[in-house]
Amino acid sequence: MDILVAGGGIGGLAAALAAARAGHRVTVLERRDVFAELGAGIQLAPNAFHALDLLGVGDTVRARAVGVDELRLMDGVAERQLVWMPLTGRYRARFGNPYAVVHRSDLHRPLIDACRDAGVELRPDSRLVGYEQDAEAVRAVLSTGERLPGHALVGADGIRSTVRGQLLADGEPQVSGHTIYRSLVPMDEVPAELRWNTVTLWAGPKWHFVHYPIGGGEFLNMAITRDDGAREAVAGIPVERRRVLEEFPGVGTVVRRLLELGRDWRSWVLCDRPPVATWTDGRVALLGDAAHPMLQYAAQGACQALEDAVALGGLLNRPDDVPQRLEKYAAARRERTAKAQWVAREMGRRLYHPEGEAARDRDAMLAALTEQQMYDTVQWLHGERDFAAAGTM
């Protein structure tokens, strides 16, 4: 079949690769003039690596990833450890893959290379403005007026998806009221005693700060978030270092030391959408952030998009059965991704940003957890492999 994919990010390339490996002719339409991944660090749980292995790029991504030793949650004011989850030994034995962190480009580039090797046509500067379809085909309508025919169209064009806009007409994403500031620091500028091989999150009243190594350990990725009631979505706006420091006057000594290392800060206002029941329209389906955008607090946005791609890839078998196949894909993915969306919201509210009595309740709850209980808690998310079985439906 001829498969059209709108969006050349992680989800779109993974979907294209899955379809190409299933024997289809695939074209990826990217609105920008280059295929490149914006942003910095990204966390990959074992479920992501399971999907990457099925796509044939797992080893390539592992070679550039940093396998971290622990997830740590710290009190960002009192500077004491609240809870930690070991990610080596028993964790890897149980989940079958590492928990790792990468620069987004170190995930994006292997997908691009694999798509090219698989014969996928990558079309930059191809902005989709809508689609048309009938019983036999779907046509991607580009801003130039060109209409590209295919047997199926996958909308992997992000949280402000044009495909979703036509399919659901549900307006703009929901603004979370949380502003995040991001910076990358060369690791050789980080004091040796702060070069931790962990994903460390410092929680404070209505703010949290996370940092971890990326780029093969060459950089420290830093992101600090404030629950400030922001109402307008912004993305990638440059921010002066002085302003970032002024926004977080109550942080502890270690957090302050790390923030002072930051350079070239940029800010985003985080957005998501509530889960929806409809992902498909005939020969058109949504994938990744276009289908289930989620806040970053569960670190599962890219992981779930990779799962989507694997589930979709095995289901596109016959051109006369595309609408039914796409609906089977959506049915296989809706419940799991909806749960991940809600969990991400709740983690921000209950774990990362509480204050006063709510923070003390959180501390007591976390202190009671054993290592085994922590692994049991994330089993549904990190240990899932059944998404691959969707292709056998």
C-alpha positions in Angstrom: 0.0 0.0 0.0 0.9 3.7 -0.2 1.0 5.1 3.3 1.2 8.8 3.9 2.6 10.1 7.3 2.1 13.7 8.3 4.9 14.8 10.6 8.6 14.0 10.7 9.1 13.8 14.4 9.8 10.7 16.5 6.3 9.4 16.2 5.9 10.0 12.5 9.3 8.5 11.6 8.6 5.4 13.8 5.2 4.9 12.1 6.8 5.3 8.7 9.5 2.8 9.6 7.0 0.3 10.9 4.9 0.6 7.8 8.0 0.3 5.5 9.2 -2.8 7.3 5.8 -4.3 6.7 6.3 -3.9 3.0 4.5 -0.7 2.2 5.5 2.4 0.2 5.7 5.3 2.7 6.0 9.1 2.3 6.6 11.3 5.2 5.4 14.9 4.9 7.3 17.4 7.1 6.2 21.1 7.2 9.6 22.4 8.0 12.4 22.6 5.4 14.6 20.1 7.3 14.0 16.9 9.2 15.3 17.8 12.7 14.2 17.2 16.2 13.9 20.3 18.5 14.5 20.1 22.2 17.1 18.4 24.3 16.8 15.5 26.8 14.3 12.7 26.7 13.8 9.7 29.0 13.3 6.2 27.6 11.8 3.5 29.8 12.1 -0.2 28.9 8.8 -0.2 27.0 10.3 2.4 24.6 13.4 0.1 24.0 11.1 -2.8 23.4 9.4 -0.9 20.7 12.7 0.3 19.2 14.0 -3.2 19.1 10.9 -4.3 17.1 11.5 -1.4 14.8 15.2 -2.5 14.3 16.9 0.5 15.8 17.2 -0.4 19.5 20.9 -1.1 19.5 21.7 2.1 17.6 19.8 4.2 20.2 21.3 2.3 23.1 24.8 3.0 21.8 24.3 6.8 22.3 22.0 6.6 25.3 23.1 7.0 29.0 21.7 4.1 31.1 21.1 5.7 34.4 21.4 4.1 37.8 18.5 5.5 39.7 15.4 7.7 39.6 15.6 10.0 42.6 13.0 12.3 44.1 14.4 14.9 46.4 12.9 17.6 48.7 14.1 20.7 46.8 14.0 23.0 49.8 15.2 20.8 52.7 17.6 19.0 50.2 16.9 15.5 51.5 16.1 12.4 49.6 12.4 11.4 49.6 12.6 8.1 47.6 14.8 6.5 45.0 14.2 3.6 42.6 17.3 1.6 41.5 17.4 1.0 37.7 20.1 -1.6 37.4 20.3 -5.2 38.6 16.8 -6.4 39.6 15.1 -3.6 37.5 16.8 -4.6 34.3 16.2 -8.2 35.0 12.5 -7.7 35.5 11.8 -5.3 32.6 14.3 -6.6 30.1 15.8 -3.3 29.1 17.5 -0.3 30.6 16.0 3.0 31.7 18.0 5.5 29.7 18.3 9.1 28.7 19.2 10.6 25.3 19.4 13.8 23.5 16.3 13.9 21.3 18.5 14.0 18.2 20.1 10.7 19.3 16.7 9.1 18.9 15.5 11.0 15.9 18.7 10.4 13.8 18.6 6.6 13.9 14.9 6.7 12.9 15.7 8.9 9.9 18.6 6.7 8.8 16.5 3.6 9.2 13.7 5.1 7.2 16.0 6.0 4.4 17.5 2.5 4.4 13.9 1.1 4.2 13.1 3.3 1.2 10.8 5.8 2.9 10.4 9.0 0.9 11.2 12.0 3.2 9.6 15.2 1.9 10.6 18.4 3.8 8.8 21.7 3.1 5.6 19.8 2.6 3.0 21.5 4.8 -0.3 19.5 5.0 -3.4 21.7 5.2 -6.1 19.0 5.2 -7.2 15.7 3.6 -9.9 14.4 1.3 -11.0 10.8 1.0 -13.4 8.4 -0.7 -14.0 4.7 -0.5 -10.8 3.8 -2.4 -8.2 6.4 -1.3 -7.2 9.3 0.9 -5.5 12.4 -0.4 -3.2 14.7 1.6 -3.8 18.3 0.6 -0.6 20.4 0.8 -0.3 24.2 1.1 0.9 24.3 -2.6 -2.4 22.8 -3.7 -0.8 19.4 -4.5 -2.9 16.4 -3.6 -1.0 13.2 -2.8 -3.0 10.0 -2.9 -2.6 7.0 -0.6 -4.4 4.1 0.9 -4.0 5.5 4.5 -2.9 8.8 6.1 -1.3 8.8 9.6 -1.6 12.1 11.4 1.6 12.3 13.5 1.9 16.1 13.3 2.0 16.9 17.0 -0.1 18.5 19.7 -1.4 21.1 17.2 -2.1 18.6 14.6 -3.7 19.7 11.4 -5.0 16.2 10.8 -6.6 16.2 14.3 -8.1 19.6 13.6 -10.0 18.3 10.7 -10.8 14.9 12.2 -12.0 16.2 15.6 -12.3 20.0 15.4 -11.7 20.2 19.1 -9.8 23.5 19.2 -6.5 24.4 20.9 -4.7 22.2 23.4 -5.3 22.8 27.1 -2.8 25.1 28.8 -1.6 23.5 32.0 -0.6 26.7 33.8 3.0 25.4 34.1 6.0 27.1 32.6 9.2 25.1 32.0 12.7 26.5 31.5 15.3 24.3 29.8 19.1 24.5 29.4 22.0 22.3 28.3 25.3 22.6 30.1 28.6 21.0 29.0 29.4 18.3 31.6 33.0 19.5 32.1 31.5 22.7 33.5 29.5 20.8 36.2 31.3 20.3 39.5 32.5 16.7 39.8 30.4 16.1 43.0 27.2 16.9 41.1 27.8 14.7 38.0 25.3 12.1 39.1 24.4 9.2 36.8 20.7 9.5 37.8 17.5 11.2 36.7 17.1 13.5 39.7 14.0 15.4 40.4 13.8 18.1 43.2 10.2 18.8 44.3 9.2 22.1 45.9 6.0 24.0 46.6 4.5 24.6 43.1 7.8 24.0 41.3 10.1 21.1 40.5 13.6 20.7 38.8 14.9 17.7 36.9 18.4 17.0 35.6 20.3 14.1 34.0 23.2 13.5 31.6 22.7 13.2 27.9 24.7 13.1 24.7 26.7 10.2 25.8 27.4 12.0 29.1 28.8 15.1 27.4 26.0 17.4 28.6 23.8 17.9 31.6 20.1 18.4 30.7 18.2 20.7 33.1 14.6 21.6 33.2 12.8 23.6 35.9 9.1 24.0 36.0 6.9 26.5 37.9 3.2 26.1 38.6 2.6 29.8 37.8 -0.9 29.8 36.3 0.4 30.7 32.8 -2.6 31.0 30.4 -0.9 31.5 27.1 1.0 28.7 25.3 4.5 29.6 24.2 7.3 27.4 22.9 11.0 27.9 22.9 11.1 31.5 23.9 14.7 32.7 24.9 14.9 33.7 28.6 17.6 35.6 30.4 19.5 33.7 33.0 18.7 36.3 35.6 15.0 35.9 35.1 15.2 32.1 35.7 17.1 32.6 38.9 14.6 35.2 40.1 11.7 32.9 39.4 12.9 30.3 41.9 14.1 32.2 45.0 13.3 29.4 47.5 15.3 26.5 46.0 18.0 24.7 48.0 21.7 25.1 47.7 22.4 22.3 45.2 19.5 23.4 42.9 20.8 27.0 43.0 24.3 25.9 42.1 23.1 23.9 39.1 20.7 26.7 37.9 23.6 29.2 38.0 25.4 27.0 35.5 22.6 27.3 33.0 23.0 29.2 29.7 20.8 29.9 26.7 17.6 29.2 28.7 14.4 28.8 26.8 10.8 28.6 28.1 7.7 26.7 27.2 4.2 26.7 28.7 3.2 23.0 28.9 -0.1 21.9 27.3 -2.0 18.7 26.9 -5.4 17.5 26.0 -7.9 15.2 27.7 -8.2 11.6 26.3 -10.7 11.2 23.4 -12.5 8.2 22.1 -12.2 9.0 18.3 -8.8 8.6 16.7 -9.9 7.6 13.2 -11.9 8.9 10.2 -12.1 6.3 7.5 -8.6 5.9 6.1 -7.1 8.5 8.5 -5.7 7.8 12.0 -3.9 9.9 14.6 -0.7 8.8 16.4 1.5 10.1 19.2 0.9 13.7 20.4 -1.7 14.2 17.7 -3.8 11.4 19.4 -2.9 11.6 23.1 -0.7 14.6 24.1 0.4 14.4 27.7 2.3 16.4 30.2 6.0 15.4 30.6 5.7 14.3 34.2 5.5 10.5 33.5 8.2 10.8 30.9 6.1 8.7 28.5 5.2 10.9 25.5 7.8 9.6 23.1 7.5 6.1 24.6 3.8 5.9 23.9 4.3 7.2 20.3 6.8 4.4 19.7 4.3 1.9 21.0 1.7 3.4 18.7 3.9 2.9 15.7 4.6 -0.7 16.4 0.9 -1.4 17.0 -0.1 0.3 13.8 2.7 -1.2 11.6 1.4 -4.8 11.7 -2.3 -3.9 11.2 -2.1 -2.3 7.7 -2.4 -5.5 5.7 -4.9 -4.9 2.9 -6.0 -1.7 1.1 -9.7 -2.7 1.1 -9.7 -3.2 4.9 -7.9 0.0 6.0 -10.7 1.7 7.9 -11.4 -1.4 10.0 -7.6 -1.9 10.6 -7.2 1.6 11.7 -10.0 1.3 14.1 -8.5 -1.9 15.5 -5.3 0.1 16.1 -7.1 2.8 17.9 -9.1 0.4 20.0 -5.8 -1.4 21.0 -4.2 1.9 22.1 -6.9 4.2 23.5 -7.2 2.8 27.1 -3.5 2.6 27.8 -2.6 6.0 26.4 -5.5 7.6 28.3 -4.3 6.2 31.5 -0.8 7.6 30.8 -2.3 11.0 30.1 -4.1 11.1 33.5 -1.2 9.7 35.4 1.1 12.4 34.0 -1.3 15.1 35.2 -1.7 13.5 38.7 2.1 13.2 39.1 2.5 16.9 38.7 -0.2 17.6 41.2 0.4 15.0 43.8 4.2 14.2 43.6 6.0 17.2 42.2 4.2 20.4 43.3 2.3 19.9 46.6 3.0 22.1 49.6 2.1 22.1 53.3 0.1 19.1 54.5 -0.2 17.7 51.0 3.6 17.6 50.8 3.9 15.9 54.2 1.3 13.3 53.1 3.3 12.6 49.9 6.5 12.2 51.9 4.9 9.7 54.3 3.4 7.7 51.4 6.7 7.5 49.5 8.7 6.6 52.7 6.6 3.5 53.1 7.3 2.1 49.6 9.7 -0.9 49.2 11.8 -1.4 46.1 9.5 -4.2 45.1 6.4 -2.1 45.5 8.0 0.6 43.3 8.6 -1.9 40.6 5.1 -3.2 40.9 3.7 0.3 40.6 5.5 1.0 37.3 5.0 -2.5 35.9 1.9 -1.5 33.8 3.9 1.2 32.2 7.6 0.2 32.0 7.0 -3.5 31.6 4.3 -3.5 28.9 5.0 -5.5 25.8 1.5 -6.5 24.6 1.3 -3.4 22.4 3.3 -5.4 19.9 0.6 -8.0 19.8 -1.9 -5.5 18.3 -0.4 -6.3 14.9 -1.7 -9.8 15.0 -5.3 -8.8 15.4 
